[in-house]
Amino acid sequence: MSHLENYYECKWLGTGTEQDLVSSVLEADITRCIIFSSATKEAQVRNINNYIASLQNKYPHLFIGFGTIHRDFADYAAELNRLRLLGLKGLKFHTDFQGFYVDDPKMMPIYEAAGEDLPMLFHIGDRKSPLSSPDRLRNVVRAFPRHKIIAAHMGGYSVWEEAWKYLIGTPVYMDISSTIRYIGREKTRKMVLAHGPEKVLFASDYPAVRHKDAVEDVLSLDLGDEINEMIFCKNAERVLQITL
């Protein structure tokens, strides 16, 4: 937590513990949510996937787990198959912390092995790092047009002008976390409508913020009940191929 607060230069509101996560989710009246972590070295991959699966099993009516993989993990195909057997429903990448470019050639076979059944969520955009730049994600989207690719933070955390240039209007899904409080309601609302609300997913960015606050932020956009239902539920159902 201290590393993340120092890196992002702000105080985070959650503690990041299992108990605090559950409390934050229930406080916001959220019935299901996706949880994940990212391996910053190959040795962490199996342990993280096992841990996320254990939380999904411990809270089967609350948590849906996404797994992780690392560029240097040798037998990635076997681990992706094991991840599927564990019941994990997707993959999370935070390339700034994992230490590779989103469109690193070494990652392309891994993305291909993930296939169309495992949605891939990427932290995208950071003024401090070129590793997760929106234009690099666009390269991945072009290479895998049938994959379910999700760009966090409306496709451009702290570089939203690049998200407008490279990702708005493309087939990529976007989550709306850590955006409204940085660029304001009006700019975020314009991004959602320009991109297509059927491709926008609610996300909290916990433990940066509490889930209840993230819900209130989205409701403050005044998008209406139909679009809110898409963002909070229906779009996720389509991505995950489940009924929530």
Contacts in CASP RR format, 6 or more apart in sequence:
PFRMAT RR
TARGET T0000
AUTHOR 0000-0000-0000
METHOD contacts of the structure
MODEL  1
MSHLENYYECKWLGTGTEQDLVSSVLEADITRCIIFSSATKEAQVRNINN
YIASLQNKYPHLFIGFGTIHRDFADYAAELNRLRLLGLKGLKFHTDFQGF
YVDDPKMMPIYEAAGEDLPMLFHIGDRKSPLSSPDRLRNVVRAFPRHKII
AAHMGGYSVWEEAWKYLIGTPVYMDISSTIRYIGREKTRKMVLAHGPEKV
LFASDYPAVRHKDAVEDVLSLDLGDEINEMIFCKNAERVLQITL
1 12 0 8 1.000
1 15 0 8 1.000
1 16 0 8 1.000
1 207 0 8 1.000
4 12 0 8 1.000
4 208 0 8 1.000
5 11 0 8 1.000
5 12 0 8 1.000
7 128 0 8 1.000
8 208 0 8 1.000
10 208 0 8 1.000
12 207 0 8 1.000
12 208 0 8 1.000
12 209 0 8 1.000
13 207 0 8 1.000
13 208 0 8 1.000
13 209 0 8 1.000
13 210 0 8 1.000
13 213 0 8 1.000
14 20 0 8 1.000
14 24 0 8 1.000
14 206 0 8 1.000
14 207 0 8 1.000
14 208 0 8 1.000
14 209 0 8 1.000
14 210 0 8 1.000
15 207 0 8 1.000
16 206 0 8 1.000
16 207 0 8 1.000
18 55 0 8 1.000
20 207 0 8 1.000
21 35 0 8 1.000
21 206 0 8 1.000
21 207 0 8 1.000
22 59 0 8 1.000
22 62 0 8 1.000
24 204 0 8 1.000
24 206 0 8 1.000
24 207 0 8 1.000
24 210 0 8 1.000
24 211 0 8 1.000
24 212 0 8 1.000
25 33 0 8 1.000
25 62 0 8 1.000
25 211 0 8 1.000
27 210 0 8 1.000
27 211 0 8 1.000
27 212 0 8 1.000
28 204 0 8 1.000
28 210 0 8 1.000
28 211 0 8 1.000
28 212 0 8 1.000
28 214 0 8 1.000
28 215 0 8 1.000
30 211 0 8 1.000
30 215 0 8 1.000
31 61 0 8 1.000
31 62 0 8 1.000
31 244 0 8 1.000
32 61 0 8 1.000
32 62 0 8 1.000
32 63 0 8 1.000
32 64 0 8 1.000
32 244 0 8 1.000
33 62 0 8 1.000
33 63 0 8 1.000
33 64 0 8 1.000
33 204 0 8 1.000
33 211 0 8 1.000
34 63 0 8 1.000
34 64 0 8 1.000
34 65 0 8 1.000
34 66 0 8 1.000
34 89 0 8 1.000
34 236 0 8 1.000
35 52 0 8 1.000
35 55 0 8 1.000
35 56 0 8 1.000
35 63 0 8 1.000
35 64 0 8 1.000
35 65 0 8 1.000
35 66 0 8 1.000
36 52 0 8 1.000
36 65 0 8 1.000
36 66 0 8 1.000
36 67 0 8 1.000
36 68 0 8 1.000
36 92 0 8 1.000
36 121 0 8 1.000
37 48 0 8 1.000
37 51 0 8 1.000
37 52 0 8 1.000
37 67 0 8 1.000
37 68 0 8 1.000
37 92 0 8 1.000
38 48 0 8 1.000
38 68 0 8 1.000
38 92 0 8 1.000
38 93 0 8 1.000
38 94 0 8 1.000
38 97 0 8 1.000
38 98 0 8 1.000
39 45 0 8 1.000
39 48 0 8 1.000
39 68 0 8 1.000
39 69 0 8 1.000
39 70 0 8 1.000
39 73 0 8 1.000
39 98 0 8 1.000
40 70 0 8 1.000
40 97 0 8 1.000
40 98 0 8 1.000
40 99 0 8 1.000
41 70 0 8 1.000
41 72 0 8 1.000
42 70 0 8 1.000
42 72 0 8 1.000
42 73 0 8 1.000
42 74 0 8 1.000
44 68 0 8 1.000
44 70 0 8 1.000
45 68 0 8 1.000
45 69 0 8 1.000
45 70 0 8 1.000
45 73 0 8 1.000
45 79 0 8 1.000
46 79 0 8 1.000
48 67 0 8 1.000
48 68 0 8 1.000
49 67 0 8 1.000
49 68 0 8 1.000
49 79 0 8 1.000
49 82 0 8 1.000
49 83 0 8 1.000
49 86 0 8 1.000
49 88 0 8 1.000
50 86 0 8 1.000
52 65 0 8 1.000
52 66 0 8 1.000
52 67 0 8 1.000
52 68 0 8 1.000
52 88 0 8 1.000
53 65 0 8 1.000
53 86 0 8 1.000
53 87 0 8 1.000
53 88 0 8 1.000
55 63 0 8 1.000
55 65 0 8 1.000
56 63 0 8 1.000
56 64 0 8 1.000
56 65 0 8 1.000
56 87 0 8 1.000
56 88 0 8 1.000
64 89 0 8 1.000
64 240 0 8 1.000
64 242 0 8 1.000
65 87 0 8 1.000
65 88 0 8 1.000
65 89 0 8 1.000
65 90 0 8 1.000
66 88 0 8 1.000
66 89 0 8 1.000
66 90 0 8 1.000
66 91 0 8 1.000
66 92 0 8 1.000
66 119 0 8 1.000
66 121 0 8 1.000
67 83 0 8 1.000
67 88 0 8 1.000
67 90 0 8 1.000
67 91 0 8 1.000
67 92 0 8 1.000
68 91 0 8 1.000
68 92 0 8 1.000
68 93 0 8 1.000
69 76 0 8 1.000
69 79 0 8 1.000
69 80 0 8 1.000
69 83 0 8 1.000
69 91 0 8 1.000
69 93 0 8 1.000
69 110 0 8 1.000
70 98 0 8 1.000
71 98 0 8 1.000
71 99 0 8 1.000
71 100 0 8 1.000
71 104 0 8 1.000
71 106 0 8 1.000
71 107 0 8 1.000
71 110 0 8 1.000
73 79 0 8 1.000
76 109 0 8 1.000
76 110 0 8 1.000
76 113 0 8 1.000
77 113 0 8 1.000
80 110 0 8 1.000
80 113 0 8 1.000
80 114 0 8 1.000
80 118 0 8 1.000
83 90 0 8 1.000
83 91 0 8 1.000
83 118 0 8 1.000
84 117 0 8 1.000
84 118 0 8 1.000
89 118 0 8 1.000
89 119 0 8 1.000
89 240 0 8 1.000
89 242 0 8 1.000
90 114 0 8 1.000
90 118 0 8 1.000
90 119 0 8 1.000
90 120 0 8 1.000
90 121 0 8 1.000
91 114 0 8 1.000
91 118 0 8 1.000
91 119 0 8 1.000
91 120 0 8 1.000
91 121 0 8 1.000
92 120 0 8 1.000
92 121 0 8 1.000
93 102 0 8 1.000
93 120 0 8 1.000
93 121 0 8 1.000
93 122 0 8 1.000
93 123 0 8 1.000
94 122 0 8 1.000
94 123 0 8 1.000
94 132 0 8 1.000
95 101 0 8 1.000
95 102 0 8 1.000
95 104 0 8 1.000
95 122 0 8 1.000
95 123 0 8 1.000
95 131 0 8 1.000
95 132 0 8 1.000
96 123 0 8 1.000
96 126 0 8 1.000
96 128 0 8 1.000
96 129 0 8 1.000
96 131 0 8 1.000
96 132 0 8 1.000
99 131 0 8 1.000
100 106 0 8 1.000
100 107 0 8 1.000
100 131 0 8 1.000
101 107 0 8 1.000
101 130 0 8 1.000
101 131 0 8 1.000
101 136 0 8 1.000
102 122 0 8 1.000
102 124 0 8 1.000
102 131 0 8 1.000
102 132 0 8 1.000
102 133 0 8 1.000
102 136 0 8 1.000
102 137 0 8 1.000
102 139 0 8 1.000
102 140 0 8 1.000
103 136 0 8 1.000
103 137 0 8 1.000
103 139 0 8 1.000
103 140 0 8 1.000
103 143 0 8 1.000
108 140 0 8 1.000
108 143 0 8 1.000
111 120 0 8 1.000
111 140 0 8 1.000
111 143 0 8 1.000
111 144 0 8 1.000
111 147 0 8 1.000
112 144 0 8 1.000
114 120 0 8 1.000
114 147 0 8 1.000
115 144 0 8 1.000
115 147 0 8 1.000
116 146 0 8 1.000
116 147 0 8 1.000
116 148 0 8 1.000
118 148 0 8 1.000
119 148 0 8 1.000
119 149 0 8 1.000
119 150 0 8 1.000
119 173 0 8 1.000
119 239 0 8 1.000
119 240 0 8 1.000
120 147 0 8 1.000
120 148 0 8 1.000
120 149 0 8 1.000
120 150 0 8 1.000
121 150 0 8 1.000
121 152 0 8 1.000
121 175 0 8 1.000
122 132 0 8 1.000
122 137 0 8 1.000
122 149 0 8 1.000
122 150 0 8 1.000
122 151 0 8 1.000
122 152 0 8 1.000
123 132 0 8 1.000
123 152 0 8 1.000
123 153 0 8 1.000
123 157 0 8 1.000
124 132 0 8 1.000
124 133 0 8 1.000
124 134 0 8 1.000
124 137 0 8 1.000
124 151 0 8 1.000
124 152 0 8 1.000
124 153 0 8 1.000
124 155 0 8 1.000
124 156 0 8 1.000
124 157 0 8 1.000
124 163 0 8 1.000
124 167 0 8 1.000
125 132 0 8 1.000
125 133 0 8 1.000
125 134 0 8 1.000
125 153 0 8 1.000
125 155 0 8 1.000
125 156 0 8 1.000
125 157 0 8 1.000
125 158 0 8 1.000
125 159 0 8 1.000
125 162 0 8 1.000
125 163 0 8 1.000
126 132 0 8 1.000
126 156 0 8 1.000
126 157 0 8 1.000
126 158 0 8 1.000
126 159 0 8 1.000
127 158 0 8 1.000
127 159 0 8 1.000
128 158 0 8 1.000
130 136 0 8 1.000
133 159 0 8 1.000
133 162 0 8 1.000
134 151 0 8 1.000
134 155 0 8 1.000
134 156 0 8 1.000
134 159 0 8 1.000
134 162 0 8 1.000
134 163 0 8 1.000
134 165 0 8 1.000
134 166 0 8 1.000
134 167 0 8 1.000
135 162 0 8 1.000
135 165 0 8 1.000
135 166 0 8 1.000
137 149 0 8 1.000
137 151 0 8 1.000
137 155 0 8 1.000
137 166 0 8 1.000
137 167 0 8 1.000
137 172 0 8 1.000
138 166 0 8 1.000
138 167 0 8 1.000
138 170 0 8 1.000
140 149 0 8 1.000
141 147 0 8 1.000
141 149 0 8 1.000
141 167 0 8 1.000
141 170 0 8 1.000
141 171 0 8 1.000
141 172 0 8 1.000
145 171 0 8 1.000
148 173 0 8 1.000
148 239 0 8 1.000
149 171 0 8 1.000
149 172 0 8 1.000
149 173 0 8 1.000
150 172 0 8 1.000
150 173 0 8 1.000
150 174 0 8 1.000
150 175 0 8 1.000
150 201 0 8 1.000
150 239 0 8 1.000
151 163 0 8 1.000
151 167 0 8 1.000
151 172 0 8 1.000
151 173 0 8 1.000
151 174 0 8 1.000
151 175 0 8 1.000
152 174 0 8 1.000
152 175 0 8 1.000
152 177 0 8 1.000
152 178 0 8 1.000
152 203 0 8 1.000
152 205 0 8 1.000
153 174 0 8 1.000
153 175 0 8 1.000
153 177 0 8 1.000
153 178 0 8 1.000
153 179 0 8 1.000
153 205 0 8 1.000
154 160 0 8 1.000
154 163 0 8 1.000
154 174 0 8 1.000
154 175 0 8 1.000
154 176 0 8 1.000
154 179 0 8 1.000
154 188 0 8 1.000
154 191 0 8 1.000
154 192 0 8 1.000
154 195 0 8 1.000
154 200 0 8 1.000
155 163 0 8 1.000
155 167 0 8 1.000
155 172 0 8 1.000
155 174 0 8 1.000
156 162 0 8 1.000
156 163 0 8 1.000
156 167 0 8 1.000
157 178 0 8 1.000
157 179 0 8 1.000
157 182 0 8 1.000
158 182 0 8 1.000
160 179 0 8 1.000
160 182 0 8 1.000
160 183 0 8 1.000
160 187 0 8 1.000
160 191 0 8 1.000
163 191 0 8 1.000
164 191 0 8 1.000
164 194 0 8 1.000
167 174 0 8 1.000
167 195 0 8 1.000
168 191 0 8 1.000
168 194 0 8 1.000
168 195 0 8 1.000
169 194 0 8 1.000
169 195 0 8 1.000
169 196 0 8 1.000
169 199 0 8 1.000
171 199 0 8 1.000
172 199 0 8 1.000
173 199 0 8 1.000
173 200 0 8 1.000
173 201 0 8 1.000
173 235 0 8 1.000
173 239 0 8 1.000
174 195 0 8 1.000
174 199 0 8 1.000
174 200 0 8 1.000
174 201 0 8 1.000
175 200 0 8 1.000
175 201 0 8 1.000
175 202 0 8 1.000
175 203 0 8 1.000
176 188 0 8 1.000
176 192 0 8 1.000
176 200 0 8 1.000
176 201 0 8 1.000
176 202 0 8 1.000
176 203 0 8 1.000
176 218 0 8 1.000
176 231 0 8 1.000
177 203 0 8 1.000
177 204 0 8 1.000
177 205 0 8 1.000
177 208 0 8 1.000
177 214 0 8 1.000
178 205 0 8 1.000
178 208 0 8 1.000
178 209 0 8 1.000
179 188 0 8 1.000
179 191 0 8 1.000
180 188 0 8 1.000
180 217 0 8 1.000
180 218 0 8 1.000
180 220 0 8 1.000
180 221 0 8 1.000
181 209 0 8 1.000
181 217 0 8 1.000
185 220 0 8 1.000
185 221 0 8 1.000
188 221 0 8 1.000
189 221 0 8 1.000
189 222 0 8 1.000
189 223 0 8 1.000
192 200 0 8 1.000
192 221 0 8 1.000
192 223 0 8 1.000
192 227 0 8 1.000
192 231 0 8 1.000
197 223 0 8 1.000
197 227 0 8 1.000
197 230 0 8 1.000
197 231 0 8 1.000
198 230 0 8 1.000
198 235 0 8 1.000
199 235 0 8 1.000
200 230 0 8 1.000
200 231 0 8 1.000
200 235 0 8 1.000
201 231 0 8 1.000
201 235 0 8 1.000
201 236 0 8 1.000
201 239 0 8 1.000
202 214 0 8 1.000
202 215 0 8 1.000
202 218 0 8 1.000
202 231 0 8 1.000
202 232 0 8 1.000
202 236 0 8 1.000
203 214 0 8 1.000
204 210 0 8 1.000
204 211 0 8 1.000
204 214 0 8 1.000
204 215 0 8 1.000
205 214 0 8 1.000
206 214 0 8 1.000
215 232 0 8 1.000
218 228 0 8 1.000
218 231 0 8 1.000
218 232 0 8 1.000
219 228 0 8 1.000
223 231 0 8 1.000
233 244 0 8 1.000
236 244 0 8 1.000
237 243 0 8 1.000
237 244 0 8 1.000
END
